[in-house]
Amino acid sequence: MMVLAQELTAPQVLALIGILVLLVLAVIAFVVFVMYFRYWIQSKMTGAGIGLLDLLGMTFRKVNVGEIVRAKIMAVQAGLDEQTTGITSKALEAHYLAGGRVLNVIRALIAATKAKLPLDYKLATAIDLAGRNVLEAVQTSVNPKVIDCPSKASGRDSLDGVAKNGIQLKVKARVTVRADLRRLIGGATEETIIARVGEGIVSAIGSAETHLEVLANPDRISKAVLARRLDAQTAFEIVSIDIADIDVGENIGARLQAEQAEADMRVARAKAEERRAMAVAAEQENLALLEENRAKVVEAEAEVPKAIAEAFRSGALGILDYYKLRNVQADTDMRSSIARSMTAPTAAARAAARPGTQPQPPSA
């Protein structure tokens, strides 16, 4: 080889190097052509306008070539023009590099165009990057979605409300909603709709005078809920609210009244017990005061003999006066004895006159 290189002149060496470089470039071009020929021919045949250099640049930018080409072909075949919609290969690459779902966005734009919904490429990519499923939103706009209230995930069987007469009603409702693409970004989700509808149903039942009014006209619940505009600041527009089932529950009012009466009775018992305790305490105080006064009387009576003796010594009281005093005392005792003997039969007669009272035999 060295001998061959020495025999070749400088121009021949340069020519040989050039041929080798051309061969390498040809091999690279052939490999690139083989790798991207399928995508290029698809783009060429459909008018997507994506060249080989664009495909090679996508590879260097780590973009999924097949996804971009498919998305662009779908957009062209659906009549989404670049000038009017802004759907270019560069725009699709930018959305892919931002973490978006390119095919999902293109499918959503095609469905929105066919359904004549106000959705452009910028809004669709913004919805997709916000984490919402833009294709599902378009499908919900075309085909409204039915939401059960309460939801099955909540674990409840019904929404419970109490009318003014205290009767509980158990309601199951179905809400038909349509996605609002303009409020999809930042709008509340299904959970908010379910919570607001539940609040409206409970309020509508609570405003009824009797539960019979609600049973006779279930549509009053739907009208009351729709009038509250519960879909404000949400990603949906409420189409209709249908009452699926109404069951009569417990008599909550009667139960509450019974519990209140029981509580009032306990309070009254407590107050009565308090008054009884106070009366017993007052009685004991009066008995103590009575004993105290009796002691004072006994003490005063003990002073009488002393006073009589002192009167004898001082001459203020004679023997005749003393006997007269004793006669007066005896006469007073006799009168008291007669009075007691006369009132005793009267008390016995009163006791015998009472129904169910047996006459008592006289004591020995």
C-alpha positions as CSV (number, residue, x, y, z in Angstrom):
1,M,0.0,0.0,0.0
2,M,2.9,2.4,0.9
3,V,4.5,1.5,-2.4
4,L,1.2,2.3,-4.2
5,A,0.9,5.6,-2.4
6,Q,4.4,6.5,-3.3
7,E,3.7,5.8,-7.0
8,L,0.6,8.0,-7.0
9,T,1.1,11.7,-7.5
10,A,-0.5,14.3,-5.3
11,P,-3.4,15.1,-7.7
12,Q,-4.2,11.4,-7.8
13,V,-4.2,11.1,-4.0
14,L,-6.5,14.1,-3.8
15,A,-8.8,12.6,-6.3
16,L,-8.8,9.3,-4.5
17,I,-9.7,11.1,-1.2
18,G,-12.5,12.9,-3.0
19,I,-13.9,9.7,-4.3
20,L,-13.8,8.2,-0.9
21,V,-15.6,11.2,0.6
22,L,-18.2,11.1,-2.2
23,L,-18.7,7.4,-1.5
24,V,-19.2,8.1,2.2
25,L,-21.7,10.9,1.4
26,A,-23.5,8.7,-1.0
27,V,-23.8,5.9,1.5
28,I,-25.1,8.4,4.1
29,A,-27.5,9.9,1.6
30,F,-28.7,6.4,0.6
31,V,-29.2,5.5,4.3
32,V,-31.1,8.7,5.0
33,F,-33.1,8.2,1.8
34,V,-34.0,4.7,2.8
35,M,-34.9,5.8,6.4
36,Y,-37.1,8.7,5.4
37,F,-38.2,7.7,1.9
38,R,-41.5,6.4,3.2
39,Y,-42.3,9.6,5.1
40,W,-41.1,11.8,2.3
41,I,-43.2,9.9,-0.4
42,Q,-46.3,10.1,1.9
43,S,-45.7,13.8,2.4
44,K,-45.1,14.3,-1.3
45,M,-48.1,12.4,-2.4
46,T,-50.5,14.1,0.0
47,G,-49.1,17.6,-0.4
48,A,-48.0,17.9,3.3
49,G,-44.9,19.9,2.2
50,I,-42.3,18.2,4.4
51,G,-38.9,17.7,2.7
52,L,-36.1,15.3,3.4
53,L,-34.1,18.1,5.1
54,D,-37.0,18.8,7.4
55,L,-37.3,15.1,8.3
56,L,-33.5,15.0,9.0
57,G,-33.8,18.1,11.2
58,M,-36.6,16.5,13.2
59,T,-34.3,13.5,13.9
60,F,-31.6,15.9,15.2
61,R,-34.1,17.7,17.3
62,K,-35.4,14.4,18.8
63,V,-38.8,14.7,17.4
64,N,-41.0,11.7,16.5
65,V,-40.9,12.0,12.7
66,G,-43.7,9.5,12.1
67,E,-46.1,11.4,14.5
68,I,-45.4,14.8,12.9
69,V,-45.8,13.4,9.4
70,R,-49.1,11.6,10.2
71,A,-50.4,14.7,12.0
72,K,-49.6,17.0,9.0
73,I,-51.1,14.5,6.5
74,M,-54.3,14.3,8.6
75,A,-54.6,18.0,8.7
76,V,-54.0,18.4,5.0
77,Q,-56.4,15.7,4.1
78,A,-59.1,17.2,6.4
79,G,-58.7,20.6,4.6
80,L,-56.9,22.4,7.5
81,D,-54.9,24.9,5.5
82,E,-51.6,26.2,6.8
83,Q,-52.4,29.9,6.0
84,T,-55.8,29.9,7.8
85,T,-55.1,27.5,10.7
86,G,-51.4,28.0,11.3
87,I,-50.8,24.2,11.4
88,T,-47.3,24.0,10.0
89,S,-44.6,21.3,10.5
90,K,-42.7,23.8,12.7
91,A,-45.8,24.5,14.8
92,L,-46.4,20.7,15.2
93,E,-42.7,20.2,16.2
94,A,-42.9,23.0,18.8
95,H,-46.0,21.5,20.3
96,Y,-44.4,18.1,20.5
97,L,-41.3,19.4,22.1
98,A,-43.5,21.3,24.7
99,G,-44.9,17.9,25.7
100,G,-48.2,18.0,23.9
101,R,-50.1,15.3,22.2
102,V,-49.9,16.3,18.5
103,L,-52.2,13.6,17.1
104,N,-54.8,14.2,19.7
105,V,-54.9,18.0,18.9
106,I,-55.2,17.3,15.2
107,R,-58.0,14.9,15.7
108,A,-59.8,17.4,17.9
109,L,-59.4,20.2,15.3
110,I,-60.8,17.9,12.6
111,A,-63.8,17.0,14.7
112,A,-64.4,20.6,15.7
113,T,-64.2,21.7,12.0
114,K,-66.7,19.1,10.9
115,A,-69.0,20.0,13.8
116,K,-68.5,23.8,13.1
117,L,-67.2,24.5,16.7
118,P,-65.2,27.6,17.4
119,L,-61.8,25.9,18.0
120,D,-58.5,27.1,16.5
121,Y,-55.0,25.6,16.7
122,K,-53.7,27.9,19.5
123,L,-56.7,27.2,21.7
124,A,-56.5,23.5,21.1
125,T,-52.7,23.4,21.9
126,A,-53.3,25.5,25.0
127,I,-56.1,23.1,26.2
128,D,-53.8,20.1,25.6
129,L,-50.8,21.6,27.4
130,A,-53.1,22.5,30.3
131,G,-53.6,18.8,30.9
132,R,-57.2,18.5,29.5
133,N,-58.2,16.0,26.8
134,V,-59.1,18.3,24.0
135,L,-60.5,15.5,21.8
136,E,-62.7,14.4,24.6
137,A,-63.8,18.0,25.2
138,V,-64.8,18.3,21.5
139,Q,-66.7,15.0,21.6
140,T,-68.5,16.2,24.7
141,S,-69.4,19.4,22.9
142,V,-70.9,17.4,20.0
143,N,-72.4,14.6,22.1
144,P,-73.4,15.9,25.6
145,K,-72.3,13.9,28.6
146,V,-74.6,12.6,31.3
147,I,-73.5,13.0,35.0
148,D,-75.1,11.1,37.8
149,C,-75.9,13.1,41.0
150,P,-74.7,11.9,43.4
151,S,-71.7,10.3,41.7
152,K,-71.0,6.6,42.2
153,A,-67.6,7.5,43.6
154,S,-69.1,9.4,46.5
155,G,-70.6,6.2,48.0
156,R,-74.0,7.8,48.5
157,D,-77.2,6.5,47.0
158,S,-79.2,9.7,46.9
159,L,-79.3,13.4,47.7
160,D,-81.3,14.1,50.9
161,G,-83.4,17.2,51.5
162,V,-86.0,18.1,54.1
163,A,-89.1,20.0,53.3
164,K,-90.6,22.6,55.7
165,N,-93.0,20.0,57.1
166,G,-90.0,17.9,58.3
167,I,-90.3,15.1,55.8
168,Q,-87.1,13.9,54.2
169,L,-86.9,13.3,50.4
170,K,-84.2,11.2,48.7
171,V,-83.5,12.3,45.2
172,K,-81.4,10.9,42.3
173,A,-80.7,13.3,39.4
174,R,-79.0,13.1,36.0
175,V,-77.3,16.2,34.6
176,T,-76.7,16.5,30.9
177,V,-73.7,18.8,30.2
178,R,-71.9,20.0,27.1
179,A,-68.3,21.1,27.2
180,D,-67.6,24.8,26.7
181,L,-64.3,25.0,24.8
182,R,-63.8,28.7,25.7
183,R,-64.0,28.0,29.4
184,L,-62.1,24.7,29.4
185,I,-58.9,26.3,30.6
186,G,-59.3,27.3,34.2
187,G,-62.9,26.1,34.4
188,A,-64.2,23.9,37.2
189,T,-64.6,20.1,36.5
190,E,-67.4,17.6,37.0
191,E,-67.0,17.5,40.8
192,T,-68.0,21.2,41.0
193,I,-71.1,20.6,38.8
194,I,-72.1,17.6,41.0
195,A,-71.6,19.6,44.2
196,R,-73.6,22.6,42.9
197,V,-76.4,20.5,41.6
198,G,-76.6,18.7,45.0
199,E,-76.8,22.1,46.8
200,G,-79.5,23.3,44.4
201,I,-81.6,20.2,44.9
202,V,-81.4,20.4,48.7
203,S,-82.3,24.1,48.6
204,A,-85.2,23.5,46.3
205,I,-86.6,20.7,48.5
206,G,-86.1,22.9,51.6
207,S,-88.0,25.8,50.2
208,A,-91.1,23.6,49.6
209,E,-93.9,23.9,52.2
210,T,-94.6,20.2,52.1
211,H,-93.0,17.1,50.6
212,L,-96.2,16.5,48.6
213,E,-95.5,19.6,46.5
214,V,-92.2,18.1,45.4
215,L,-93.7,14.7,44.8
216,A,-96.5,16.2,42.7
217,N,-94.2,18.5,40.6
218,P,-90.6,17.1,40.4
219,D,-89.8,19.5,37.6
220,R,-89.8,22.3,40.2
221,I,-86.4,21.0,41.3
222,S,-85.1,21.1,37.8
223,K,-86.4,24.6,37.2
224,A,-85.0,25.9,40.5
225,V,-81.6,24.4,39.8
226,L,-81.4,25.6,36.2
227,A,-82.4,29.2,37.3
228,R,-79.4,29.3,39.6
229,R,-76.9,29.2,36.7
230,L,-74.8,26.5,38.4
231,D,-72.5,26.1,35.3
232,A,-70.9,29.6,35.8
233,Q,-67.1,29.5,35.9
234,T,-67.1,25.8,34.9
235,A,-65.9,24.0,31.8
236,F,-69.4,22.8,31.0
237,E,-72.8,24.1,30.0
238,I,-75.8,22.5,31.7
239,V,-78.2,21.3,29.0
240,S,-80.9,19.7,31.3
241,I,-81.4,18.3,34.8
242,D,-83.6,15.3,35.0
243,I,-85.0,13.9,38.3
244,A,-84.5,10.1,38.0
245,D,-86.1,9.0,41.3
246,I,-87.7,10.5,44.4
247,D,-88.2,8.4,47.6
248,V,-89.8,9.5,50.9
249,G,-87.4,9.2,53.8
250,E,-87.8,9.7,57.5
251,N,-89.9,12.3,59.4
252,I,-86.9,14.4,60.4
253,G,-89.1,17.1,61.8
254,A,-91.0,14.8,64.2
255,R,-87.8,13.2,65.3
256,L,-86.2,16.6,66.0
257,Q,-89.3,17.7,67.9
258,A,-89.3,14.5,70.0
259,E,-85.6,15.0,70.8
260,Q,-86.3,18.7,71.7
261,A,-89.2,17.6,73.9
262,E,-87.0,15.1,75.6
263,A,-84.3,17.7,76.2
264,D,-87.0,20.2,77.5
265,M,-88.3,17.5,79.9
266,R,-84.7,16.9,81.2
267,V,-84.3,20.6,81.7
268,A,-87.6,20.8,83.5
269,R,-86.7,17.8,85.7
270,A,-83.4,19.4,86.6
271,K,-85.1,22.7,87.5
272,A,-87.8,20.8,89.6
273,E,-85.0,18.9,91.4
274,E,-83.3,22.2,92.0
275,R,-86.5,23.7,93.5
276,R,-87.1,20.6,95.6
277,A,-83.6,20.7,96.9
278,M,-84.0,24.4,97.8
279,A,-87.4,23.6,99.5
280,V,-85.8,20.8,101.5
281,A,-83.0,23.2,102.5
282,A,-85.5,25.9,103.5
283,E,-87.5,23.3,105.5
284,Q,-84.4,22.3,107.4
285,E,-83.5,25.9,108.1
286,N,-87.0,26.5,109.4
287,L,-86.8,23.4,111.6
288,A,-83.5,24.6,113.0
289,L,-85.0,28.0,113.6
290,L,-88.0,26.4,115.3
291,E,-85.8,24.4,117.6
292,E,-83.8,27.6,118.3
293,N,-87.0,29.5,119.3
294,R,-88.1,26.6,121.4
295,A,-84.9,26.7,123.3
296,K,-85.4,30.4,123.8
297,V,-88.9,29.7,125.2
298,V,-87.6,27.0,127.5
299,E,-84.9,29.3,128.7
300,A,-87.4,32.1,129.2
301,E,-89.8,29.7,131.1
302,A,-86.8,28.7,133.4
303,E,-86.6,32.4,134.4
304,V,-90.3,32.4,135.7
305,P,-89.7,30.5,139.0
306,K,-86.7,32.7,139.6
307,A,-88.8,35.8,139.1
308,I,-91.6,34.5,141.4
309,A,-89.1,33.7,144.1
310,E,-87.6,37.1,143.8
311,A,-91.1,38.6,144.0
312,F,-91.7,36.7,147.2
313,R,-88.5,37.9,148.7
314,S,-89.1,41.5,147.7
315,G,-92.7,41.4,148.9
316,A,-94.1,42.3,145.5
317,L,-96.1,39.0,145.3
318,G,-98.2,37.6,148.1
319,I,-99.3,34.1,148.7
320,L,-102.9,34.8,147.5
321,D,-101.6,36.3,144.3
322,Y,-99.5,33.2,143.8
323,Y,-102.6,30.9,144.2
324,K,-104.6,33.0,141.9
325,L,-101.8,32.6,139.3
326,R,-101.9,28.8,139.8
327,N,-105.7,28.8,139.4
328,V,-105.4,30.7,136.1
329,Q,-102.8,28.2,134.9
330,A,-105.0,25.3,135.8
331,D,-108.0,26.8,134.1
332,T,-105.9,27.4,131.0
333,D,-104.7,23.8,131.0
334,M,-108.3,22.5,131.4
335,R,-109.5,24.6,128.5
336,S,-106.7,23.3,126.3
337,S,-107.5,19.7,127.2
338,I,-111.2,20.2,126.4
339,A,-110.3,21.8,123.0
340,R,-108.0,18.9,122.1
341,S,-110.8,16.4,123.0
342,M,-113.3,18.2,120.8
343,T,-111.0,18.5,117.7
344,A,-109.8,14.9,117.8
345,P,-113.2,13.3,116.7
346,T,-113.5,15.9,113.9
347,A,-110.2,15.0,112.5
348,A,-111.1,11.3,112.7
349,A,-114.4,12.0,110.9
350,R,-112.6,13.8,108.1
351,A,-110.2,10.9,107.7
352,A,-113.1,8.5,107.5
353,A,-114.9,10.6,104.9
354,R,-111.9,10.3,102.5
355,P,-112.4,7.5,99.9
356,G,-110.3,4.4,100.5
357,T,-109.6,5.3,104.2
358,Q,-110.3,2.8,106.9
359,P,-111.5,4.2,110.3
360,Q,-108.9,3.9,113.0
361,P,-109.9,2.3,116.3
362,P,-109.6,4.4,119.4
363,S,-106.4,4.0,121.2
364,A,-106.4,2.6,124.7
